[in-house]
């Protein structure tokens, strides 16, 4: 599989899919996340860590 130049800094090796965002959204809306408040979540395939 050929890697696109834009993916060079993404250590997970793929772009985010809508399901990636949806999974976090569903979790945060669930009772399991009732103790989570005031947090930021970065869904970037680990790009931020490599900058």
CHARMM-style PDB file with segment names, atoms N, HN, CA, C and O in Angstrom:
ATOM      1  N   UNK     1       0.843  -1.181   0.000  1.00  0.00      PROA
ATOM      2  CA  UNK     1       0.000   0.000   0.000  1.00  0.00      PROA
ATOM      3  C   UNK     1       0.888   1.244   0.000  1.00  0.00      PROA
ATOM      4  O   UNK     1       1.756   1.390   0.861  1.00  0.00      PROA
ATOM      5  N   UNK     2       0.675   2.124  -0.949  1.00  0.00      PROA
ATOM      6  HN  UNK     2      -0.030   2.005  -1.648  1.00  0.00      PROA
ATOM      7  CA  UNK     2       1.470   3.342  -1.066  1.00  0.00      PROA
ATOM      8  C   UNK     2       1.011   4.368  -0.035  1.00  0.00      PROA
ATOM      9  O   UNK     2      -0.186   4.604   0.131  1.00  0.00      PROA
ATOM     10  N   UNK     3       1.976   4.975   0.657  1.00  0.00      PROA
ATOM     11  HN  UNK     3       2.948   4.783   0.522  1.00  0.00      PROA
ATOM     12  CA  UNK     3       1.643   5.973   1.661  1.00  0.00      PROA
ATOM     13  C   UNK     3       1.672   7.360   1.029  1.00  0.00      PROA
ATOM     14  O   UNK     3       2.639   7.722   0.358  1.00  0.00      PROA
ATOM     15  N   UNK     4       0.625   8.124   1.242  1.00  0.00      PROA
ATOM     16  HN  UNK     4      -0.160   7.829   1.788  1.00  0.00      PROA
ATOM     17  CA  UNK     4       0.548   9.485   0.728  1.00  0.00      PROA
ATOM     18  C   UNK     4       1.489  10.388   1.511  1.00  0.00      PROA
ATOM     19  O   UNK     4       1.677  10.172   2.708  1.00  0.00      PROA
ATOM     20  N   UNK     5       2.093  11.408   0.867  1.00  0.00      PROA
ATOM     21  HN  UNK     5       1.940  11.583  -0.106  1.00  0.00      PROA
ATOM     22  CA  UNK     5       2.988  12.329   1.584  1.00  0.00      PROA
ATOM     23  C   UNK     5       2.317  12.979   2.795  1.00  0.00      PROA
ATOM     24  O   UNK     5       2.975  13.213   3.809  1.00  0.00      PROA
ATOM     25  N   UNK     6       1.035  13.270   2.704  1.00  0.00      PROA
ATOM     26  HN  UNK     6       0.500  13.080   1.881  1.00  0.00      PROA
ATOM     27  CA  UNK     6       0.321  13.908   3.817  1.00  0.00      PROA
ATOM     28  C   UNK     6       0.261  13.008   5.042  1.00  0.00      PROA
ATOM     29  O   UNK     6       0.047  13.493   6.153  1.00  0.00      PROA
ATOM     30  N   UNK     7       0.445  11.713   4.857  1.00  0.00      PROA
ATOM     31  HN  UNK     7       0.618  11.319   3.954  1.00  0.00      PROA
ATOM     32  CA  UNK     7       0.365  10.768   5.969  1.00  0.00      PROA
ATOM     33  C   UNK     7       1.717  10.523   6.630  1.00  0.00      PROA
ATOM     34  O   UNK     7       1.791   9.781   7.609  1.00  0.00      PROA
ATOM     35  N   UNK     8       2.768  11.117   6.127  1.00  0.00      PROA
ATOM     36  HN  UNK     8       2.708  11.720   5.331  1.00  0.00      PROA
ATOM     37  CA  UNK     8       4.119  10.852   6.623  1.00  0.00      PROA
ATOM     38  C   UNK     8       4.251  11.091   8.122  1.00  0.00      PROA
ATOM     39  O   UNK     8       4.972  10.350   8.790  1.00  0.00      PROA
ATOM     40  N   UNK     9       3.583  12.091   8.667  1.00  0.00      PROA
ATOM     41  HN  UNK     9       2.997  12.692   8.124  1.00  0.00      PROA
ATOM     42  CA  UNK     9       3.693  12.396  10.087  1.00  0.00      PROA
ATOM     43  C   UNK     9       2.656  11.726  10.957  1.00  0.00      PROA
ATOM     44  O   UNK     9       2.651  11.927  12.171  1.00  0.00      PROA
ATOM     45  N   UNK    10       1.782  10.940  10.373  1.00  0.00      PROA
ATOM     46  HN  UNK    10       1.786  10.777   9.386  1.00  0.00      PROA
ATOM     47  CA  UNK    10       0.725  10.277  11.138  1.00  0.00      PROA
ATOM     48  C   UNK    10       1.214   8.881  11.496  1.00  0.00      PROA
ATOM     49  O   UNK    10       1.255   7.991  10.647  1.00  0.00      PROA
ATOM     50  N   UNK    11       1.582   8.696  12.758  1.00  0.00      PROA
ATOM     51  HN  UNK    11       1.548   9.419  13.448  1.00  0.00      PROA
ATOM     52  CA  UNK    11       2.196   7.434  13.163  1.00  0.00      PROA
ATOM     53  C   UNK    11       1.229   6.259  13.135  1.00  0.00      PROA
ATOM     54  O   UNK    11       1.669   5.112  13.056  1.00  0.00      PROA
ATOM     55  N   UNK    12      -0.059   6.507  13.197  1.00  0.00      PROA
ATOM     56  HN  UNK    12      -0.416   7.439  13.262  1.00  0.00      PROA
ATOM     57  CA  UNK    12      -1.020   5.404  13.114  1.00  0.00      PROA
ATOM     58  C   UNK    12      -1.205   4.925  11.681  1.00  0.00      PROA
ATOM     59  O   UNK    12      -1.790   3.867  11.453  1.00  0.00      PROA
ATOM     60  N   UNK    13      -0.709   5.696  10.712  1.00  0.00      PROA
ATOM     61  HN  UNK    13      -0.234   6.556  10.898  1.00  0.00      PROA
ATOM     62  CA  UNK    13      -0.704   5.261   9.332  1.00  0.00      PROA
ATOM     63  C   UNK    13      -2.009   5.365   8.587  1.00  0.00      PROA
ATOM     64  O   UNK    13      -2.157   4.758   7.527  1.00  0.00      PROA
ATOM     65  N   UNK    14      -2.960   6.113   9.103  1.00  0.00      PROA
ATOM     66  HN  UNK    14      -2.839   6.607   9.964  1.00  0.00      PROA
ATOM     67  CA  UNK    14      -4.224   6.290   8.387  1.00  0.00      PROA
ATOM     68  C   UNK    14      -4.879   7.592   8.821  1.00  0.00      PROA
ATOM     69  O   UNK    14      -4.635   8.098   9.916  1.00  0.00      PROA
ATOM     70  N   UNK    15      -5.712   8.118   7.938  1.00  0.00      PROA
ATOM     71  HN  UNK    15      -5.910   7.707   7.048  1.00  0.00      PROA
ATOM     72  CA  UNK    15      -6.484   9.305   8.281  1.00  0.00      PROA
ATOM     73  C   UNK    15      -7.656   8.900   9.166  1.00  0.00      PROA
ATOM     74  O   UNK    15      -8.116   7.759   9.114  1.00  0.00      PROA
ATOM     75  N   UNK    16      -8.133   9.832   9.971  1.00  0.00      PROA
ATOM     76  HN  UNK    16      -7.759  10.759  10.012  1.00  0.00      PROA
ATOM     77  CA  UNK    16      -9.296   9.568  10.816  1.00  0.00      PROA
ATOM     78  C   UNK    16     -10.529   9.332   9.953  1.00  0.00      PROA
ATOM     79  O   UNK    16     -10.682   9.912   8.878  1.00  0.00      PROA
ATOM     80  N   UNK    17     -11.385   8.480  10.447  1.00  0.00      PROA
ATOM     81  HN  UNK    17     -11.261   8.009  11.320  1.00  0.00      PROA
ATOM     82  CA  UNK    17     -12.658   8.191   9.803  1.00  0.00      PROA
ATOM     83  C   UNK    17     -13.772   8.776  10.669  1.00  0.00      PROA
ATOM     84  O   UNK    17     -13.564   9.007  11.860  1.00  0.00      PROA
ATOM     85  N   UNK    18     -14.943   9.016  10.096  1.00  0.00      PROA
ATOM     86  HN  UNK    18     -15.112   8.828   9.129  1.00  0.00      PROA
ATOM     87  CA  UNK    18     -16.055   9.543  10.899  1.00  0.00      PROA
ATOM     88  C   UNK    18     -16.340   8.685  12.137  1.00  0.00      PROA
ATOM     89  O   UNK    18     -16.746   9.209  13.175  1.00  0.00      PROA
ATOM     90  N   UNK    19     -16.131   7.386  12.028  1.00  0.00      PROA
ATOM     91  HN  UNK    19     -15.801   6.961  11.185  1.00  0.00      PROA
ATOM     92  CA  UNK    19     -16.374   6.493  13.163  1.00  0.00      PROA
ATOM     93  C   UNK    19     -15.438   6.790  14.332  1.00  0.00      PROA
ATOM     94  O   UNK    19     -15.810   6.585  15.487  1.00  0.00      PROA
ATOM     95  N   UNK    20     -14.235   7.268  14.045  1.00  0.00      PROA
ATOM     96  HN  UNK    20     -13.933   7.434  13.106  1.00  0.00      PROA
ATOM     97  CA  UNK    20     -13.293   7.606  15.110  1.00  0.00      PROA
ATOM     98  C   UNK    20     -13.851   8.733  15.978  1.00  0.00      PROA
ATOM     99  O   UNK    20     -13.740   8.693  17.203  1.00  0.00      PROA
ATOM    100  N   UNK    21     -14.437   9.716  15.350  1.00  0.00      PROA
ATOM    101  HN  UNK    21     -14.527   9.748  14.355  1.00  0.00      PROA
ATOM    102  CA  UNK    21     -15.040  10.835  16.077  1.00  0.00      PROA
ATOM    103  C   UNK    21     -16.312  10.371  16.772  1.00  0.00      PROA
ATOM    104  O   UNK    21     -16.560  10.719  17.926  1.00  0.00      PROA
ATOM    105  N   UNK    22     -17.112   9.587  16.069  1.00  0.00      PROA
ATOM    106  HN  UNK    22     -16.911   9.304  15.131  1.00  0.00      PROA
ATOM    107  CA  UNK    22     -18.383   9.108  16.623  1.00  0.00      PROA
ATOM    108  C   UNK    22     -18.160   8.261  17.870  1.00  0.00      PROA
ATOM    109  O   UNK    22     -18.906   8.386  18.841  1.00  0.00      PROA
ATOM    110  N   UNK    23     -17.149   7.405  17.856  1.00  0.00      PROA
ATOM    111  HN  UNK    23     -16.543   7.304  17.067  1.00  0.00      PROA
ATOM    112  CA  UNK    23     -16.891   6.550  19.020  1.00  0.00      PROA
ATOM    113  C   UNK    23     -16.601   7.371  20.265  1.00  0.00      PROA
ATOM    114  O   UNK    23     -17.114   7.059  21.340  1.00  0.00      PROA
ATOM    115  N   UNK    24     -15.791   8.410  20.144  1.00  0.00      PROA
ATOM    116  HN  UNK    24     -15.374   8.663  19.271  1.00  0.00      PROA
ATOM    117  CA  UNK    24     -15.507   9.265  21.293  1.00  0.00      PROA
ATOM    118  C   UNK    24     -16.753  10.019  21.722  1.00  0.00      PROA
ATOM    119  O   UNK    24     -17.021  10.147  22.917  1.00  0.00      PROA
ATOM    120  N   UNK    25     -17.511  10.515  20.766  1.00  0.00      PROA
ATOM    121  HN  UNK    25     -17.294  10.411  19.796  1.00  0.00      PROA
ATOM    122  CA  UNK    25     -18.733  11.261  21.074  1.00  0.00      PROA
ATOM    123  C   UNK    25     -19.731  10.397  21.834  1.00  0.00      PROA
ATOM    124  O   UNK    25     -20.305  10.836  22.830  1.00  0.00      PROA
ATOM    125  N   UNK    26     -19.935   9.181  21.370  1.00  0.00      PROA
ATOM    126  HN  UNK    26     -19.468   8.824  20.561  1.00  0.00      PROA
ATOM    127  CA  UNK    26     -20.870   8.263  22.038  1.00  0.00      PROA
ATOM    128  C   UNK    26     -20.384   7.953  23.449  1.00  0.00      PROA
ATOM    129  O   UNK    26     -21.182   7.932  24.386  1.00  0.00      PROA
ATOM    130  N   UNK    27     -19.091   7.715  23.609  1.00  0.00      PROA
ATOM    131  HN  UNK    27     -18.443   7.732  22.848  1.00  0.00      PROA
ATOM    132  CA  UNK    27     -18.556   7.441  24.943  1.00  0.00      PROA
ATOM    133  C   UNK    27     -18.778   8.627  25.873  1.00  0.00      PROA
ATOM    134  O   UNK    27     -19.240   8.450  27.000  1.00  0.00      PROA
ATOM    135  N   UNK    28     -18.454   9.836  25.415  1.00  0.00      PROA
ATOM    136  HN  UNK    28     -18.078   9.981  24.500  1.00  0.00      PROA
ATOM    137  CA  UNK    28     -18.590  11.014  26.274  1.00  0.00      PROA
ATOM    138  C   UNK    28     -20.044  11.298  26.641  1.00  0.00      PROA
ATOM    139  O   UNK    28     -20.316  11.896  27.681  1.00  0.00      PROA
ATOM    140  N   UNK    29     -20.970  10.876  25.801  1.00  0.00      PROA
ATOM    141  HN  UNK    29     -20.750  10.389  24.955  1.00  0.00      PROA
ATOM    142  CA  UNK    29     -22.397  11.068  26.086  1.00  0.00      PROA
ATOM    143  C   UNK    29     -22.959   9.954  26.969  1.00  0.00      PROA
ATOM    144  O   UNK    29     -24.114  10.023  27.390  1.00  0.00      PROA
ATOM    145  N   UNK    30     -22.162   8.942  27.248  1.00  0.00      PROA
ATOM    146  HN  UNK    30     -21.224   8.887  26.906  1.00  0.00      PROA
ATOM    147  CA  UNK    30     -22.652   7.795  28.008  1.00  0.00      PROA
ATOM    148  C   UNK    30     -22.443   7.983  29.508  1.00  0.00      PROA
ATOM    149  O   UNK    30     -21.721   8.876  29.952  1.00  0.00      PROA
ATOM    150  N   UNK    31     -23.090   7.122  30.262  1.00  0.00      PROA
ATOM    151  HN  UNK    31     -23.677   6.397  29.902  1.00  0.00      PROA
ATOM    152  CA  UNK    31     -22.952   7.125  31.715  1.00  0.00      PROA
ATOM    153  C   UNK    31     -21.519   6.772  32.128  1.00  0.00      PROA
ATOM    154  O   UNK    31     -21.067   7.189  33.195  1.00  0.00      PROA
ATOM    155  N   UNK    32     -20.810   6.021  31.308  1.00  0.00      PROA
ATOM    156  HN  UNK    32     -21.177   5.683  30.442  1.00  0.00      PROA
ATOM    157  CA  UNK    32     -19.429   5.634  31.629  1.00  0.00      PROA
ATOM    158  C   UNK    32     -18.508   6.843  31.743  1.00  0.00      PROA
ATOM    159  O   UNK    32     -17.471   6.768  32.402  1.00  0.00      PROA
ATOM    160  N   UNK    33     -18.866   7.936  31.121  1.00  0.00      PROA
ATOM    161  HN  UNK    33     -19.708   7.997  30.586  1.00  0.00      PROA
ATOM    162  CA  UNK    33     -18.032   9.136  31.142  1.00  0.00      PROA
ATOM    163  C   UNK    33     -18.553  10.172  32.139  1.00  0.00      PROA
ATOM    164  O   UNK    33     -18.204  11.349  32.045  1.00  0.00      PROA
ATOM    165  N   UNK    34     -19.370   9.753  33.073  1.00  0.00      PROA
ATOM    166  HN  UNK    34     -19.654   8.797  33.149  1.00  0.00      PROA
ATOM    167  CA  UNK    34     -20.012  10.709  33.982  1.00  0.00      PROA
ATOM    168  C   UNK    34     -19.027  11.478  34.860  1.00  0.00      PROA
ATOM    169  O   UNK    34     -19.367  12.553  35.354  1.00  0.00      PROA
ATOM    170  N   UNK    35     -17.833  10.965  35.066  1.00  0.00      PROA
ATOM    171  HN  UNK    35     -17.557  10.092  34.665  1.00  0.00      PROA
ATOM    172  CA  UNK    35     -16.846  11.657  35.902  1.00  0.00      PROA
ATOM    173  C   UNK    35     -15.870  12.497  35.086  1.00  0.00      PROA
ATOM    174  O   UNK    35     -14.953  13.096  35.649  1.00  0.00      PROA
ATOM    175  N   UNK    36     -16.050  12.550  33.789  1.00  0.00      PROA
ATOM    176  HN  UNK    36     -16.794  12.064  33.331  1.00  0.00      PROA
ATOM    177  CA  UNK    36     -15.164  13.327  32.918  1.00  0.00      PROA
ATOM    178  C   UNK    36     -15.774  14.703  32.702  1.00  0.00      PROA
ATOM    179  O   UNK    36     -16.893  14.824  32.203  1.00  0.00      PROA
ATOM    180  N   UNK    37     -15.034  15.735  33.079  1.00  0.00      PROA
ATOM    181  HN  UNK    37     -14.126  15.636  33.485  1.00  0.00      PROA
ATOM    182  CA  UNK    37     -15.508  17.105  32.881  1.00  0.00      PROA
ATOM    183  C   UNK    37     -14.346  17.980  32.431  1.00  0.00      PROA
ATOM    184  O   UNK    37     -13.206  17.760  32.841  1.00  0.00      PROA
ATOM    185  N   UNK    38     -14.623  18.947  31.610  1.00  0.00      PROA
ATOM    186  HN  UNK    38     -15.549  19.125  31.277  1.00  0.00      PROA
ATOM    187  CA  UNK    38     -13.644  19.951  31.224  1.00  0.00      PROA
ATOM    188  C   UNK    38     -12.374  19.426  30.592  1.00  0.00      PROA
ATOM    189  O   UNK    38     -11.287  19.897  30.926  1.00  0.00      PROA
ATOM    190  N   UNK    39     -12.476  18.477  29.703  1.00  0.00      PROA
ATOM    191  HN  UNK    39     -13.359  18.095  29.432  1.00  0.00      PROA
ATOM    192  CA  UNK    39     -11.292  17.909  29.057  1.00  0.00      PROA
ATOM    193  C   UNK    39     -11.289  18.206  27.568  1.00  0.00      PROA
ATOM    194  O   UNK    39     -12.340  18.383  26.952  1.00  0.00      PROA
ATOM    195  N   UNK    40     -10.088  18.256  26.998  1.00  0.00      PROA
ATOM    196  HN  UNK    40      -9.234  18.112  27.499  1.00  0.00      PROA
ATOM    197  CA  UNK    40      -9.919  18.395  25.550  1.00  0.00      PROA
ATOM    198  C   UNK    40      -9.431  17.061  25.008  1.00  0.00      PROA
ATOM    199  O   UNK    40      -8.614  16.388  25.637  1.00  0.00      PROA
ATOM    200  N   UNK    41      -9.931  16.685  23.853  1.00  0.00      PROA
ATOM    201  HN  UNK    41     -10.596  17.231  23.343  1.00  0.00      PROA
ATOM    202  CA  UNK    41      -9.528  15.432  23.220  1.00  0.00      PROA
ATOM    203  C   UNK    41      -9.030  15.730  21.817  1.00  0.00      PROA
ATOM    204  O   UNK    41      -9.707  16.402  21.038  1.00  0.00      PROA
ATOM    205  N   UNK    42      -7.866  15.236  21.502  1.00  0.00      PROA
ATOM    206  HN  UNK    42      -7.316  14.691  22.134  1.00  0.00      PROA
ATOM    207  CA  UNK    42      -7.278  15.437  20.181  1.00  0.00      PROA
ATOM    208  C   UNK    42      -7.338  14.106  19.440  1.00  0.00      PROA
ATOM    209  O   UNK    42      -6.767  13.110  19.885  1.00  0.00      PROA
ATOM    210  N   UNK    43      -8.029  14.099  18.318  1.00  0.00      PROA
ATOM    211  HN  UNK    43      -8.493  14.907  17.957  1.00  0.00      PROA
ATOM    212  CA  UNK    43      -8.109  12.899  17.483  1.00  0.00      PROA
ATOM    213  C   UNK    43      -7.360  13.227  16.202  1.00  0.00      PROA
ATOM    214  O   UNK    43      -7.938  13.726  15.236  1.00  0.00      PROA
ATOM    215  N   UNK    44      -6.058  12.939  16.211  1.00  0.00      PROA
ATOM    216  HN  UNK    44      -5.589  12.534  16.996  1.00  0.00      PROA
ATOM    217  CA  UNK    44      -5.213  13.345  15.084  1.00  0.00      PROA
ATOM    218  C   UNK    44      -4.238  12.258  14.641  1.00  0.00      PROA
ATOM    219  O   UNK    44      -3.274  12.546  13.932  1.00  0.00      PROA
ATOM    220  N   UNK    45      -4.474  11.029  15.046  1.00  0.00      PROA
ATOM    221  HN  UNK    45      -5.257  10.795  15.622  1.00  0.00      PROA
ATOM    222  CA  UNK    45      -3.588   9.945  14.623  1.00  0.00      PROA
ATOM    223  C   UNK    45      -2.181  10.068  15.173  1.00  0.00      PROA
ATOM    224  O   UNK    45      -1.240   9.537  14.585  1.00  0.00      PROA
ATOM    225  N   UNK    46      -2.023  10.756  16.287  1.00  0.00      PROA
ATOM    226  HN  UNK    46      -2.788  11.188  16.766  1.00  0.00      PROA
ATOM    227  CA  UNK    46      -0.739  10.968  16.956  1.00  0.00      PROA
ATOM    228  C   UNK    46       0.111  12.041  16.270  1.00  0.00      PROA
ATOM    229  O   UNK    46       1.302  12.151  16.559  1.00  0.00      PROA
ATOM    230  N   UNK    47      -0.471  12.826  15.376  1.00  0.00      PROA
ATOM    231  HN  UNK    47      -1.439  12.736  15.140  1.00  0.00      PROA
ATOM    232  CA  UNK    47       0.262  13.872  14.672  1.00  0.00      PROA
ATOM    233  C   UNK    47       0.814  14.913  15.645  1.00  0.00      PROA
ATOM    234  O   UNK    47       1.960  15.337  15.497  1.00  0.00      PROA
ATOM    235  N   UNK    48       0.030  15.330  16.630  1.00  0.00      PROA
ATOM    236  HN  UNK    48      -0.901  14.985  16.750  1.00  0.00      PROA
ATOM    237  CA  UNK    48       0.464  16.347  17.585  1.00  0.00      PROA
ATOM    238  C   UNK    48       1.739  15.926  18.310  1.00  0.00      PROA
ATOM    239  O   UNK    48       2.610  16.760  18.557  1.00  0.00      PROA
ATOM    240  N   UNK    49       1.859  14.666  18.647  1.00  0.00      PROA
ATOM    241  HN  UNK    49       1.151  13.989  18.446  1.00  0.00      PROA
ATOM    242  CA  UNK    49       3.039  14.169  19.356  1.00  0.00      PROA
ATOM    243  C   UNK    49       4.300  14.251  18.501  1.00  0.00      PROA
ATOM    244  O   UNK    49       5.402  14.383  19.035  1.00  0.00      PROA
ATOM    245  N   UNK    50       4.150  14.174  17.185  1.00  0.00      PROA
ATOM    246  HN  UNK    50       3.256  14.066  16.752  1.00  0.00      PROA
ATOM    247  CA  UNK    50       5.317  14.170  16.310  1.00  0.00      PROA
ATOM    248  C   UNK    50       5.771  15.555  15.888  1.00  0.00      PROA
ATOM    249  O   UNK    50       6.818  15.693  15.255  1.00  0.00      PROA
ATOM    250  N   UNK    51       5.006  16.581  16.225  1.00  0.00      PROA
ATOM    251  HN  UNK    51       4.155  16.469  16.739  1.00  0.00      PROA
ATOM    252  CA  UNK    51       5.360  17.954  15.828  1.00  0.00      PROA
ATOM    253  C   UNK    51       6.377  18.518  16.799  1.00  0.00      PROA
ATOM    254  OT1 UNK    51       6.808  19.661  16.647  1.00  0.00      PROA
TER     255      UNK     51
END
